[in-house]
């Protein structure tokens, strides 16, 4: 394990930061940030510096020109940052969440996010295991199909111990993936879905030759992105894993169709947004032009 790097901070602050209830984690792949990424990082620092900002970076990346006083870096091998496949592996690994075991929560804030308020404490108090902006039905790129499930891990609040609990659960090897998990359906009754994979694994476990391993190992055969797993699949392994509803999640973060989303929230901006450059940049530029939300 690589030691945490900590920039110089005021006396006493370094020790206190290790025990914060929530740590802000910012994945970073390169040291030369674009103008849009600098805006995103400025918004994170403006509203969330008090929680302790920790960059998640490859071992080889020089962050000397980016990291500021009181901020830290957790480094992982470079292959995790070579593309989306590597990043998905990192976000589905117990090694990642173990780095933040002294915090109750982490907020993943990629550098295509905007943070619009300091209301994070209100969402932490909700007691959810996973919060993120909602998807529209069928992963639609506009609101027409209607709200569906919660995913979009680029800006997401995650309860550390719950993630480790899910990843360490034992299931029969090959009983779930790749044969299940291909259809992100929403059953009429939540109870039909909750704990479903535990039951399936138990059935396969009746075979005297069945072998067990961790959910983390089983996930090596899972074909979709990590946020689909945490938003839809994790509760099928662990009945207690609590994901916010799509309707509530809209007040946490916008992504697709921000103008429509603002109408749905009664004109109230969310805590943050994901992919602000990609989805209606003009809308977000109008927001940032307001003195209250200027960066």
C-alpha positions in Angstrom: 0.0 0.0 0.0 1.3 3.4 -0.9 1.4 6.0 1.9 -0.9 8.9 1.8 0.8 12.1 0.6 -0.3 15.2 2.6 0.5 18.8 1.6 1.6 21.1 4.4 -1.3 22.2 6.5 -1.7 24.3 9.6 -0.6 22.6 12.9 -3.0 20.0 14.2 -5.1 19.9 11.0 -3.4 16.9 9.5 -4.3 14.6 12.4 -7.9 15.9 12.5 -8.4 15.3 8.7 -7.8 11.6 9.1 -10.9 11.3 11.1 -13.4 13.4 9.2 -16.8 11.9 8.8 -16.7 12.4 5.0 -13.6 12.7 2.7 -13.9 14.4 -0.7 -12.1 12.3 -3.3 -11.2 13.8 -6.6 -10.0 11.3 -9.3 -7.3 12.9 -11.4 -5.5 11.6 -14.5 -3.2 14.4 -15.6 -1.4 17.4 -14.2 -2.4 19.9 -16.9 -6.1 20.7 -16.3 -8.3 22.2 -18.9 -10.1 25.5 -18.2 -13.4 23.6 -17.5 -11.7 21.2 -15.1 -10.2 24.1 -13.3 -13.7 25.5 -12.8 -14.9 22.2 -11.5 -12.0 22.0 -9.0 -12.6 25.5 -7.9 -16.2 24.7 -7.1 -15.2 21.7 -5.1 -12.6 23.8 -3.1 -15.1 26.6 -2.6 -17.8 24.5 -0.9 -16.1 21.4 0.4 -12.5 22.1 1.6 -13.6 21.8 5.2 -14.2 18.1 4.7 -10.6 17.4 3.5 -9.9 17.0 -0.3 -8.0 14.0 -1.4 -6.9 13.4 -5.0 -7.0 9.9 -6.3 -4.1 9.6 -8.7 -1.8 7.2 -10.5 1.6 6.6 -8.9 3.5 8.3 -11.7 1.5 11.6 -11.8 3.2 14.8 -10.6 0.6 16.9 -8.7 3.1 19.5 -7.4 1.4 22.3 -9.4 -2.2 21.3 -8.3 -2.3 20.2 -4.7 -2.8 22.9 -2.1 -2.3 23.2 1.6 -4.3 20.7 3.6 -5.1 18.5 0.6 -3.7 15.0 0.2 -3.2 12.3 -2.5 -4.0 8.6 -2.4 -2.1 6.8 -5.2 -2.9 3.6 -7.0 -1.1 1.8 -9.8 -1.2 3.5 -13.2 -3.2 0.8 -14.9 -6.3 1.9 -13.0 -6.2 5.2 -14.8 -5.4 4.1 -18.4 -9.1 4.1 -19.4 -12.7 3.5 -18.2 -12.1 -0.3 -17.7 -9.3 0.4 -15.2 -11.3 3.0 -13.4 -14.3 0.6 -13.1 -12.0 -2.0 -11.6 -10.8 0.5 -9.0 -14.3 1.6 -8.0 -15.3 -2.1 -7.5 -12.2 -3.0 -5.4 -12.0 -3.3 -1.7 -8.5 -1.9 -1.8 -9.9 1.4 -2.9 -12.5 1.7 -0.1 -10.0 0.4 2.5 -7.9 3.5 2.0 -10.8 5.6 3.4 -11.8 3.3 6.2 -11.4 6.1 8.8 -14.2 8.0 7.2 -17.8 7.1 7.3 -18.4 8.5 3.8 -16.5 9.5 0.7 -17.8 11.9 -2.0 -16.5 11.0 -5.4 -16.3 14.3 -7.3 -14.8 13.9 -10.8 -13.5 16.9 -12.6 -16.5 17.3 -14.8 -18.7 18.2 -11.8 -19.9 21.4 -10.2 -20.6 21.8 -6.5 -23.2 24.5 -5.9 -23.6 24.6 -2.1 -22.2 23.4 1.2 -25.2 21.3 2.0 -23.4 18.0 1.9 -23.9 17.4 5.6 -27.7 17.2 5.0 -27.2 14.3 2.6 -24.8 12.6 4.9 -27.5 12.8 7.6 -29.9 10.9 5.4 -28.1 7.6 6.1 -28.0 6.3 2.5 -25.3 4.0 1.2 -25.3 5.5 -2.3 -26.4 8.8 -3.6 -25.9 10.1 -7.1 -27.8 11.9 -9.9 -30.7 9.9 -11.3 -30.9 8.2 -14.7 -33.8 8.4 -17.0 -35.4 5.2 -18.3 -33.2 3.2 -20.5 -30.2 5.5 -19.8 -31.9 8.1 -22.0 -30.0 11.3 -22.9 -33.1 13.4 -22.3 -36.0 13.5 -19.8 -38.8 12.2 -22.0 -38.8 8.6 -20.8 -39.0 9.7 -17.2 -37.0 9.2 -14.0 -35.8 5.7 -13.4 -32.9 4.6 -11.2 -29.9 6.2 -9.4 -26.4 5.9 -10.8 -24.0 8.4 -12.4 -21.0 7.7 -10.1 -19.1 10.8 -11.3 -20.7 12.7 -8.4 -21.7 10.3 -5.7 -21.8 9.9 -1.9 -20.8 6.5 -0.7 -20.8 4.9 2.8 -17.4 3.2 3.1 -18.2 0.3 5.4 -21.3 -0.6 3.4 -19.2 -0.9 0.2 -16.7 -3.1 1.9 -19.5 -5.2 3.4 -21.0 -5.9 -0.1 -17.6 -6.6 -1.7 -16.6 -9.1 1.0 -19.9 -11.1 1.0 -19.5 -14.7 -0.1 -21.4 -16.1 -3.0 -21.2 -19.3 -5.0 -18.6 -18.9 -7.7 -20.2 -18.2 -11.1 -23.7 -18.2 -9.8 -24.5 -14.6 -10.6 -22.2 -13.2 -13.3 -22.3 -13.2 -16.2 -25.6 -15.1 -16.3 -27.5 -12.3 -14.3 -27.2 -8.6 -14.1 -27.8 -7.9 -17.8 -31.2 -6.3 -17.4 -31.5 -3.3 -15.1 -35.2 -3.8 -14.5 -37.3 -2.3 -11.7 -39.8 -4.8 -10.3 -43.3 -3.8 -9.2 -42.3 -4.6 -5.6 -38.8 -3.6 -4.2 -38.8 -6.8 -2.2 -38.6 -8.9 -5.4 -35.2 -7.3 -6.1 -33.7 -6.8 -2.6 -31.5 -9.7 -1.7 -32.3 -11.6 -4.9 -28.7 -12.7 -5.6 -28.3 -14.0 -2.1 -31.2 -16.4 -2.7 -29.8 -17.4 -6.1 -26.4 -18.1 -4.7 -28.0 -20.2 -1.9 -29.7 -22.4 -4.5 -26.5 -23.0 -6.3 -24.9 -23.7 -3.0 -27.0 -26.9 -2.7 -24.5 -28.4 -5.1 -21.9 -30.2 -2.9 -19.2 -29.3 -5.4 -20.0 -25.6 -5.3 -17.2 -23.2 -4.4 -17.6 -19.8 -2.8 -15.7 -16.6 -3.2 -16.3 -12.9 -2.6 -18.6 -10.6 -4.5 -15.5 -8.6 -5.4 -14.2 -11.7 -7.3 -17.6 -12.4 -8.8 -17.6 -8.8 -10.2 -14.7 -9.6 -12.4 -17.3 -11.2 -14.7 -19.7 -8.2 -14.5 -20.0 -6.5 -17.9 -21.2 -3.0 -17.0 -19.8 0.2 -15.4 -19.3 0.4 -11.7 -22.1 2.9 -11.1 -24.6 0.5 -12.6 -23.4 -2.1 -10.1 -23.7 0.2 -7.0 -26.9 1.8 -8.1 -28.8 -1.3 -9.1 -27.0 -4.5 -8.3 -25.5 -4.1 -4.8 -28.8 -4.3 -3.1 -29.4 -7.7 -4.7 -26.4 -9.0 -2.7 -27.2 -7.1 0.5 -30.7 -6.3 1.7 -29.5 -3.5 3.9 -27.7 -1.6 1.2 -29.7 1.6 0.9 -29.9 3.7 -2.4 -31.7 7.0 -2.6 -34.8 7.1 -4.8 -34.5 8.7 -8.2 -37.0 11.4 -7.2 -35.0 12.4 -4.1 -31.7 12.1 -6.0 -32.8 15.0 -8.3 -32.2 17.4 -5.4 -28.7 15.9 -4.8 -27.4 16.3 -8.4 -28.5 17.0 -12.0 -27.0 15.5 -15.1 -29.2 15.1 -18.2 -31.8 17.8 -18.8 -30.9 20.3 -16.1 -33.6 22.8 -17.2 -36.3 20.2 -16.8 -34.8 19.0 -13.6 -34.9 22.6 -12.2 -38.6 22.7 -12.9 -39.1 19.3 -11.1 -37.3 20.6 -8.0 -39.4 23.8 -7.8 -36.7 26.0 -9.1 -34.2 24.9 -6.4 -30.7 24.1 -7.6 -29.2 20.8 -6.4 -26.2 20.2 -4.2 -24.2 19.7 -7.4 -24.2 18.4 -11.0 -22.3 16.0 -13.2 -21.1 16.5 -16.8 -22.0 20.2 -16.8 -20.0 20.8 -20.0 -21.7 17.9 -21.8 -25.3 18.5 -20.9 -26.6 22.1 -21.6 -23.4 24.0 -20.9 -25.3 27.3 -21.5 -27.6 26.5 -18.6 -24.7 26.0 -16.2 -22.9 29.1 -17.5 -26.0 31.1 -16.6 -25.9 29.6 -13.1 -22.2 30.4 -12.7 -22.9 34.0 -13.8 -25.0 34.5 -10.8 -22.9 36.1 -8.0 -24.1 33.6 -5.5 -22.7 30.7 -7.5 -19.7 32.4 -9.1 -16.4 30.5 -8.9 
